[in-house]
Amino acid sequence: NVLSGVQKWMGTYYYFDPSTYLLLDHQDYVKSQWGDYYMVGSNGALMAGLVSWQGSKYYFDQSSYLLAKNTYSVPNGQKVGYLSGSDGKVLSGVQKWMGTYYYFDPSTNLLLDHQDYVKSQWGNYYMVGSNGALMSGLVKWQGTTYYFDPSSHLMVTNTTITVNGVQYKINASGAATVVNSMDAKVNKALGEIGVPYVWGGNSPSVGFDCSGLVQWAYGLSSSYRTTYQQQTLGTHVYSNVSSAPKGALLFFGSDSAPYHVAISLGDGSYVHAPTVGENVKIGYQKYFTPSYYIVLS
């Protein structure tokens, strides 16, 4: 019997016209004997991968040769792939997939594989991460920090925002700079009032000990984790400790063995993580007096 439709010959799948039984001699989008649709090349063989057809691009699975719909397909040997819509057309620009917005390069239709500042199909600009997903929040780009709205993913301009207790002023170009850095750090610590004391803790999710609260609020490295390490960050001031300025670090104990640290609020009070069984709270020098203080540069 002479065969028609999709047939395998010498390891390759070909398409034979059901009306003439002849091997198809031109590119065409055809329906097989099983009701599935395939793309046939000018040599009559089924095509796979990215295919241009009537002004649009489509992706055909490399194993089944079937048109990909509503799916993300990564070709063999590539680390990123294509996103196909419900009509099978390969999409580009900003697209939502599995609850996340991604960016597909309009020239290649591939998911972007590096961080870049890009223009969408609507004319809006976005920041894309190295995984191809739109970024939000504070993002550093070419030496400058910008802020992208968590809801729209658009860059924010001409406003003031607060992120993790730190206030930023954003100019007309979208560049974000810290507003009154010391106040921001103090406010960051004040925002943790009520968080439990935990020995060795240095994050809101775990809890804080006294030096852990200072390390977290001031963004100190692991080299300045303990009270002894932190008291090396500035000149020790022993006089008028009760007048320590806002943001100064107050130490309790001797130079060689400080056993507690707190953050001055500038009015004789301080915020600190006191001891086991208590929470981060405000304390007062008249009741628990520090030995000296330092002002961080």
N, C-alpha and C positions, 0 to 999 in steps of 0.2 A: 504493500500500500504506500502511496505517496503521502507524506506527512505535511502538516501545516501547523501554523502557530509557533510557539516557542519550542525548540528542539535542541538537544545537545548533540554536537558532532565534533569528534576529535578533541574533546575537553573544553569546548567553547559553546555557549548558548547562542543560537541564531533564531531569527524570526522569518517564517515562510508565510506569504500572503495566503489567507484561507480561500480567496476567490480564484487565484491563479496557481497556487502551490509553489510559486517562484520565490526564491530568496529575495527579500526586500533590498532594493538597490539605492535607497536614499534614507536620510535620517527622518525618523517619524516617531510619534508617540502613539503606541498601539496597545490594544487590549488582547490579552492572551486567551487561550482556550479555557483557562480557569477563572476568567473574569478579572484578573489583575492587570495593571497597566505597567508598561515598560517603555524605555527609550531605546530605539534601535539606531545604530550608526549607519553611515553610508556603505559600510561593508556587510550590512545585514546582521552584525553581532550586537547583542544586548550591551548597553553602555552602563557604566557605574561611575560613582563619584560625582563631581560637580559638572553639570551640563547646561549649556545655554540653549534656550528654545523659545523662539518667537518673542525675543526681546526681554526675557526673564531668565533667571538662573534657578536650577533645581538640583537637588541632591538625590542620587540613587544609591541605595545600599550596596556596598561592595561584595556582600555575600549573597543576598537574595535578588539583587538588581531592581528591587521594588522602590517606588518613589517614597521618600521620607516625608512624613507629615507630622506636625506638632511634636517635633523631637530635635534633640541636639545630637549631631553626628560628627564623630572624629574620624577622619580618613586614616587608613593604615600608615604608620610612620610619622604622623603629625601629633603635636601635643595639644593643639586646639582645633576646634571644628566649626561647623555651620549650624545655624538654627533655622529650621523649616517651619513655615506657617501652616495653617489648616488647609490651604490650597496647594501645598507642596513648594511654594516659592521660597527660595532662600532669602532670609531677611538681613538687613544691615542697619547701622545706627544703634540707637538705644532701644533695647527690647527687654521685656519682662519674661523671665523663665524660672519656674519653680519658686515664685515669690521674691526673686531678686532681679534687679535691673542690671543688665550687662551691655557692653558696647561691642558691636561687630563692625569691622573696618569696611566702609563702603566700596573700597577699591578691590578688596579680596574676599569680602563677606565672611572672613574668619574672625573668631573671637580675638580681641586685642590681648596680646600676651605681655604687655609691659605698661608701666604707669605712664599716663599721658593726659594732657589737657586737651579735650576734644570738643568739636562742634557737632551737635545732634542734627537729625533730620528736620527739627523744628527751628533751628537757628540758635538754640540755647547751648551754653557751654557747661561741660561737666568735667570732673576729675575721675579718671579711671585707674583702678589699682592693677597690680601685676597679675591678678587672677581674672581680669576682664570686667569685674564688677564696679559699678559706680561707687565712689567713696563719699563719705559724709563726715561732718565734724571738722576738727582742726587737721589740716593736711599741709605738710611741707613740700614745696615745689620750687625747684631751681633757686634754693637759698632763702625763700620767703614763705611764711606761714599764711595759709588762707583758711577760711571757714566755709564749709558747704552744708546747707540746710539738711537735717536728717530726714525730713519729709519729702522735699522736692529734689534734693541732691544738687540744687543750684547754688552757685557761689553767692555769698551774702556780701553786701556793700553798705557803706555809710550808716553804721549802727554800732552799738556796744552790746556785747554778749558776755555771759558768765558760763564758764565750762569748768566743772569740778572745783568750784569755789574760786577760780581765777578769772578776773575780769579782763576782757580784751576790747580794744577799740579797733574797728574795721573801717578803713578809708574807702575812697571812691574806686580804687583799683582792686579792692578785696583783701589787701594785706592786713593782717591782724597783729597788733602789738599789745603787750601786757600793760594794763593800767595800774599804776601804783603797786608794784610787785610785792612790797612788804605787807600792805593791807590785804592783798589777795591771799597771801600765805597765812596770815593770821585768821582771815575769814574762813579759809579752808579748814583750819584746825577747829574753829568755833562751830563749823557745820557738823562736827563729829561728836558734839556733846551728847551724852547718853550711851555712846558705844562702850561696851564692857572693857575693863582692863584685862589683858591677856599677856602673860609673860612671853616675851619674844615676838609679840604681834606688831605688825607695821602696816596694816591695811584695814579699811572699814569692814570688809567681809569676814575678817578673822578677829579683829580687836586690836588694841594698842597697849604697849607698855609705854613708859614715859619717853624714852628716846625713839621708840618706833613712831609715835605721833609726830615728833619733830622731824624725823627723817622723811615721813610721808608728806607732811604739810609743806616742807621746804624743798622737796624733791632732791634730797641728798643721796649720794651714791652709797654703795655698801661699805665704802671705806670710812663712812661717818655714821655708823649704825649705833654705837654705844655713847653713853654720856661722856666717857673719857675721850673718845675720838671727837665728839662734837665740841668739847670745850677748847679744842685746838684751833677752831675756825675763826677766832678773833682775840683781841686783847682783853685780858681780864680786868674788869673794873670793880673795885671793892668799895668805893665811896658812893654815897647817895644811891644805894641799890634800890631803895623804895621809889626813886625817880627814873628807873630804867625805862627807856623809850619803848613805844609799841613795836613789837616784833623782835625785841632783844631776847636772847636765851638766858634764862635764869638758872643758875646751878646751885645745888645744895651739897655741902660737904667741902672737902679741901681741893686744892689744885690737883693734887696727885690722886685723889680718890673721890670724885664727885659721884654721889649715889642717886641723884634725882635731877631732872631738868624740866622746866616749864617755859611757856611762851608768854612774855609780858604783854599786857593789854594797854600799858602806858599810864595807868591810873592807880597803881599799887595792887592791881589784881592780875591774874594770869589764867591761862587755860592749860590744863595738864591731864595726864592719865595717872591718877594717884597711886593706887596699890590694888592688890588682889581683893576682889569682892566689891570694888567700886567701879564707877563709870567715868569716862572723860567728863570733866566739869570745870567750873571756874573756882579758883582758889584766891586767897587774899594774903598779902605779905605780912599783915599785922598778926595773922594767926600762924603762919608757917613761913618763916623768913629765909630767903635765899642768901647764900654766902657771897656771891659775885655774879656778874653778868657779862655777856659779850654781845657786840653788835656785828652781825654778819655784813660783809660788804656786798 
